[in-house]
């Protein structure tokens, strides 16, 4: 099987010849070619220049031998098209004027992805043409709560208290913000698929800070619309929420053909909760990448043992690659996963 065939089959929970593997934040991070490019160009310049974005997105395919080519596209990019003044930094996005009122929400502009985000769509086309079937192009979008939280907090936040306080204090304004973001993201997903994305991952990383009731009532309906958009575009989808153990059932109910779990959960127990109708992605602890090969091999072997060769497993980290990770380690890890026995159990023994 080719890398693209392997990824797509796993998303459909079909048997594959090898466990597919890719890494969150593989496009960028510590690759020498990317670091050299960053000496001359900012993150934003790379992400918004189609040829440079495509170049960085393709680097991990050659360097690591992974099965998915995730686009070098920050989840915040649609917000710039909505009129948000933000700076993309290595520490995270910084919002010049955070949302503090309903009037601030009203100032957000609708977007037309085909024109406002043309740079990424052109980059997707380049990557798709260059790769053929060697790897599946993975489009990305931010989840509604995560984007709303950045807009309200003004940047990275440990506890999301400002965002959650706004959510409870200004429910009408918060609902309007989620609505505007969702409308923009639905079109963005469809445009990425038309441009050549074969899988879409929704990163609602911060939604794990919510409890089940708040997530189900205030966020999940909008998230479900994003996955319906991916389904309508006939591509599989992956749903990632960091720290999702407390709301895993609600996250799964919101959608996604594959649920990506963080390293704080048992992959086997998470899959038991999800049931056989969902694939699962994950979930090596990223800290192991900084601990040397024996720790990496032990962790990878444990992840594969928990997956137990069941169709629908995509090997990934529980979160993003730590900056400064040795690229050779990632190449060796991808090779180790590919060499492991894969998907050999009968249907009735699946979780």
N, C-alpha and C positions, 0 to 999 in steps of 0.2 A: 504493500500500500504506500501511496505518497503521504507526505505529511498532512496535506489538506484533507485527503480521504480519511486519514486516521482521526483527525480532529472532528470532522463532521460526523463520522460514524459513532464516535464516542458521545457526541452531543445527542445522537439519536438512540443511545444505549444499545448499539449493535456491536458484535464482536470485532475486534481489531487484531492486527498482527503484533502490535507493540502498544504499550500504554503511551498515549500522546502526552507531550510535555511542553509547557511554555512557562515563562516567569513574569509575574507582574513587575513592572518597571524594567523590563529587559531592554526596551528601546531607550538608550541613554544610560545613565548611571556611571559605570566604571569602565566601559569599553574604551580602549586607547583612541580609536578614531573619533569617538564622540567627545572625549575630553580635549582632543586637539581642536575640534571644531568649536567647542565652547570657549576656547581661548580667543576666538575671533568673533563669535556670534552669541547673542543672548538666547535664553530658552525660548522667548517669544519669537525672535527672529527665525530660529530653526523651525519652530512649530508652524509658523505662518508663511514659510517659503516652501512651496511644494517639492522642489528638488531636494532641499536639505532635509525636510521632514521625511521624505521617502528614503533618502540615504541612511538616516539614523534608524528608521523602522526596519530596514533590510539588514542592518549590521548583525543583529543576533542570529539570523538564519545561518549566515556563514560562520559566525564565531562559535555558536553553541550547538547548532544542529537541531533546533527546536521545531515543533510542528505548527506553531502559531506565530504570525507576525502582527503583534499589536502595534497600532499606530502611535507615533510620538505626537500625541495630541492631548494637551492638558484638558481636563474636564471643564475648566473654567472658560474655554474659548467662546462658547455661545453667549456668555454674559457680556463679553466685549461688544458683540453685535447688538446686544440689548441696551447698549449705552452706558455700561458700567465701566468706570475708570479703575483699572486694576493693574498691578504689576506682578508678573510671574517671577518668583525668586526660588532659589534652591531650598529655602525653608518653607515654601508654600506661597500661595497667592495673597497679596495684600490689597484690600479694597480701600480706595481713597475716601469714599463717603458711604459708610455702612447704612443699611436701611434701618430707620428708626420710627417710621410712621406709615400710615396708609398712603399718604401723598408720595412718599418715596417709592412705594410699589407702583403707583400709577405712572411714574415717570419711565418705567422700564418699557422699552420698545418691543413690539412684535418683530420677529425675524423671518427672513426667507433664506433657508439654509443653502439653497442652490446658488445664491448670489453672495450672501453675507459671509458664508463659510466656504467659499469656492476653493480657497487655498488647500483646505484639508481634503476636499473631494478630489481635487487634481492629484494630490499626493497619494490617495488611495488607489487611484487609477494607475499611477506609475508603479506602485508596489505590486498590484495585482498582475500587471503585464509582465513585470520582471520575474515574479515568482512562478507564474503558472500554477501548477499543483504541488509545488515543493512544500508549501506551507499555506495555511488558511489565513487570510487577512482578517484581523480582529478589529472591528470598529469599537469605539468607546463613547459612553455618555455618562455624565454624572447623574446620580439619583436626585430626586426632587428635594429630599430633606437635606442632603449634604450641600447642594448648591444654595439652598435657602439659608442654611446655617452660615456658610461663608459670607453670604451677602449681609447677614445681620451681625455676625461677630466681627467682620472686617478682616479676618485672617484666620490662621490656624488657632484652635482652642482645645484645651485639655478636657473641659467638662461641658462645653456647649451651653453654659448657664444663661448667657445673654440671649442666645437663639431660642432656647426653650422658654425663657421668661416671656419673650415677645409672643411666642406661639400661644401661651396661655392667656396673656394679658390682652392681646389684639387678635382674637381668633378670626375675625372677618378679614383683616389685613393679611394675616398669615395664609388663610385659605386662598385669597386673591393672588398672593405671591406664588404659592404652589401651582395654582391654575396657569399663571403666565409661564412659569418654567416648564410645566408639562406640555403646554401647547408648542413651545419652542422645540422641546426635545423630541416630540413625536415626529415632527418634520425633519429633524436632524438625523434621526435613526433611518428614516426612509431614504434620505439623500445619501447617507453613507452606503446603504445597501445598493442603491442604483449605481454608485460610483465603483463598487467592486468588493465591499466588505462581505465576508461569507459567514461571519459570526459577530454578534454584538454582545459586549459585556457592559452591564450597568453597574457602576461603582457608586453605591449608596453607603459609603464607608462609615459615615457618622450616625446612621440610623440605629446602630446598636446601642446608642446612649438612651434610647427611648424604651419605655415599658410597653408591654403587649397592647394595652388598651389605647394608649396614645398613638402608637405606630399603626394599629389596625384602623383607627377612625380618621386620623389626620394625614397619614402618609401613604398607606398601602393602596387606597383606591387610585391615586395618581400613578404610583409605581406600576400598578397593574395595566394602566393604559400604555405605558412604555413597552411592556412585554407583548401586549396585544398588537402594537405597531410593528414589533419585530416579527411576530407570527404572521401578520398580514403581508409582510415583505418576504415571507418564505425563507427566513434564515433562523437558525437556532440562536438561543440567547443564554447568557450566563449572568447570574445574580450574585453580586458580592456585597456583603455587609460585614464590617469588622465587629468582633465582639458580639456575634449574633446568637449565642447559645440561649439567652433568655427569651428571644423572640423568633427562634428558628422556624417554628410552625407557622407563624404569621408571615415571615419572610417568604417561605415556600408558597404560601397561599397567594401572595402578591404576584408570583410568576417567576418564570425562568425555566428553561429546559434543564439547565444544570445549576445547582446551588454551590457556590464557592464558599468554603468555610475557613475560618482562621485557625491558627495553631493552638488556640486555647480550648479546642474541642477534640474529642475522639472522633476520627473519621467514621469508624464503624458504627458508633452509637448515633452519630448524626444521620447516617444513611438509614439506620433502622427507623428513626423518626420520620424521615422524608418518604420512605417507601420506595418500591421498585420503579415507580413512574417518573422518578427524577434521577438524572445523573448527578455526580458530585465531583467537585474540583478542590484540590488541595493535597495536603495542608502542612508541608514541612515548615517547621519553625525557622524563620529567616535568620535568627541568631546563630543557628548551626553553621551557616555559611562563613561565619567569622571564627569558628571554633576548630577548624582543621578537618581533614578528610575523614578520619575515623568517626567523628561526631556526625558528619554529614551522611556517611554511609549508613550508620546505625539508624539515624532518623528517617532516611529515605526507605530503608528496608522495612521499618515499622509502619510507615504510611502505606507501602505496597502490601504489607501483610494485612493491614486493616481493610484495604480495598478488596483483598482476597480474589483478585482476578475477575471481578464482576464487571460486565459491560456497563459503560457509562462513567468510568473513572478517567479524569484528566489530571495528571500530576502537575502541581504548582506549589508555590509557597503559600503560607498562611497569610502573607501580606507582601509588601514590595521588597525587592532586592535591597539590602542595606548598601548605602553608598560606600565605595571603597572595597567592595567584594572583588576578589581575584577572578577575572574572567575565565581563567583556566579551570577553576573549581566548577563553574557553571557548565562548561563544556563537558567536564568529566561526569557531572551529575546527570545531565541529559543523556549521555551515553549509558550510564548505569541504569537509568530507568528504562531506556529502550532495550537493554539487554535482559531485563528481568522477565520471567515467565508471565504471560498475559492471558487473560480472558478465556478460561478453559472450563468453567463450571456450567452445568446445565441450568436451564431457565428456572426450574422449580427450586433451585438452591439459592437464587438471588435474594437479596434482602427484601 
